[in-house]
Structure formats: structure tokens, C-alpha cells
């Protein structure tokens, strides 16, 4: 089993506060705030990180599927857009759009599309976003 981690710290109120998010590996750390999430201030946000994870996972899943089908991709480029919208009394990620292009010698369009659909359904991030159970461990520090 492989386990990955990340952490976030938030200080202040929702609209005036700010925080940092960082990967457990140390490869990435960035600030975030209400304005980086819901406006266009420079910085990151949870949805951007979800989109990055989905683009990376999908690209790897497509490479795997193509390889298993006997094709070796030269290049796969995927752009993911995560849309967050106000719904009822809160916000919800309502859509993630994957847009991919690939260079795959010897494959036909129909076979490529078949592999891309399979990768969309099979990548672990797609599966997690499709309704994975979420559990919580919480500890109050005094």
C-alpha cells in the first residue's frame, strides 16, 4: 500500500484569512485565501490542486491502457478544469473537464477514444471523485 499526504493551515476568518497548503513530499507549498479561491488573486486553491491531480492521474492511466493495448504514446498532454459553484447554502465542485491530446503511433481514432474513455473511468482520482467514502479522524488540542 502507498499512502500520500498533504497538509493545510488556515489563519483567520473565511474572507479575510489566509493559509498555506503543502505536499508531504515537500515538492510544493503555496499560499491560498478566499481571493485565490473565489476571485483571481495570485496563489493556489484546493480545486486547482484537484485538477492537477486529475490531469496527472488520467494521463498516466491513459499511458497504461495504451501500453496494454500494444501502443506506446510519445506524448500525452491533459488539461483539467475543476469548476466550483455556489449551490444551496454552500459550494460544490460541479464539474471537472478533462481535455487531452496525445501522440500515439499506429493507433486509430476509435481505438484511441476507447482507451481515453477507459482511462477516464479507471484512474484512481476519477474513482475518488465519483463518490469515494470519506472518513475523518479529529483531535482537539488543548
VOGU-3710 file (C-alpha; in Angstrom, 3 decimals, decimal comma):
1> xxxxxxxxxx> 0,000/0,000/0,000  1,191/3,504/-0,831  -0,016/6,442/1,223  0,432/10,098/0,278  -0,085/13,122/2,488  -0,525/16,857/2,334  -1,334/19,489/4,891  -3,029/22,834/5,143  -3,097/25,550/7,757  -5,638/28,373/7,814
11> xxxxxxxxxx> -5,464/31,520/9,941  -8,302/33,972/10,357  -11,829/34,300/9,082  -13,028/32,855/5,786  -12,920/36,057/3,773  -10,025/37,856/5,470  -7,858/34,910/6,469  -5,253/33,001/4,529  -3,340/29,792/4,695  -0,771/27,509/3,160
21> xxxxxxxxxx> -1,031/24,094/1,596  1,931/21,827/1,127  2,643/18,348/-0,103  4,090/15,785/2,263  6,975/15,201/-0,159  7,989/18,852/0,084  7,714/19,272/-3,693  5,080/22,008/-3,449  3,967/24,671/-0,997  1,750/27,663/-1,728
31> xxxxxxxxxx> -0,477/30,169/-0,048  -4,210/30,307/-0,534  -7,025/32,609/0,505  -10,639/33,425/-0,228  -9,457/35,626/-3,087  -7,228/32,919/-4,634  -10,141/30,507/-4,456  -13,131/32,606/-5,491  -11,530/35,562/-7,246  -8,385/35,871/-9,362
41> xxxxxxxxxx> -5,717/36,751/-6,817  -2,369/35,042/-7,372  -1,975/31,833/-5,357  -3,486/28,392/-5,407  -6,690/26,747/-4,177  -7,984/23,248/-3,467  -9,791/22,957/-6,810  -6,634/23,773/-8,771  -4,773/21,040/-6,911  -7,602/18,568/-7,558
51> xxxxxxxxxx> -7,483/19,481/-11,258  -3,701/18,940/-11,326  -4,048/15,577/-9,606  -6,776/14,525/-12,021  -4,808/15,598/-15,104  -1,737/13,702/-13,906  -3,647/10,575/-12,929  -5,642/10,493/-16,157  -2,511/10,919/-18,302  -0,785/8,029/-16,529
61> xxxxxxxxxx> -3,910/5,835/-16,769  -4,133/6,547/-20,494  -0,454/5,650/-20,961  -1,085/2,397/-19,086  -4,132/1,488/-21,162  -2,423/2,336/-24,422  0,599/0,246/-23,428  -1,589/-2,724/-22,511  -3,287/-2,393/-25,908  0,113/-2,526/-27,645
71> xxxxxxxxxx> 0,660/1,182/-28,283  3,426/3,393/-26,908  2,477/7,055/-26,641  5,123/9,615/-27,473  3,318/12,314/-25,547  0,080/12,805/-23,636  -0,955/16,292/-22,568  -4,034/16,751/-20,392  -5,670/19,906/-19,127  -8,223/19,596/-16,334
81> xxxxxxxxxx> -10,621/22,298/-15,196  -12,406/21,946/-11,874  -15,490/24,130/-11,587  -16,718/25,210/-8,163  -20,146/26,802/-7,889  -22,472/28,076/-5,205  -25,245/25,552/-4,610  -27,921/25,855/-1,936  -26,121/27,151/1,172  -22,577/26,326/0,159
91> xxxxxxxxxx> -20,215/25,468/-2,659  -19,695/22,310/-4,683  -17,283/21,107/-7,329  -19,863/20,613/-10,049  -17,698/19,532/-12,952  -14,186/18,542/-13,907  -13,403/18,812/-17,579  -10,537/16,727/-18,969  -9,059/17,862/-22,249  -6,303/15,624/-23,574
101> xxxxxxxxxx> -4,182/15,330/-26,655  -1,713/12,581/-27,395  0,793/11,412/-29,963  0,358/7,654/-30,332  1,960/5,982/-33,374  -0,091/3,304/-35,110  -3,421/3,802/-33,310  -6,704/4,678/-34,981  -9,055/7,376/-33,726  -11,733/4,935/-32,499
111> xxxxxxxxxx> -9,225/2,859/-30,520  -7,673/6,000/-29,030  -11,076/7,303/-27,931  -11,882/3,890/-26,421  -8,655/3,985/-24,409  -9,274/7,576/-23,321  -12,774/6,704/-22,047  -11,398/3,719/-20,156  -8,709/5,925/-18,577  -11,333/8,488/-17,543
121> xxxxxxxxxx> -13,310/5,782/-15,740  -10,341/3,868/-14,366  -7,886/6,387/-12,973  -7,887/6,403/-9,164  -8,590/10,137/-8,939  -11,645/9,773/-11,211  -12,860/6,975/-8,978  -12,296/9,040/-5,833  -14,213/11,959/-7,257  -17,098/9,697/-8,250
131> xxxxxxxxxx> -18,221/9,132/-4,663  -15,424/7,623/-2,599  -16,310/7,309/1,072  -14,633/9,958/3,177  -13,696/9,293/6,764  -12,430/11,698/9,418  -10,217/11,462/12,462  -10,375/14,614/14,550  -8,413/15,525/17,676  -8,955/18,651/19,760
141> xx> -5,685/20,038/21,086  -5,762/21,998/24,321
//
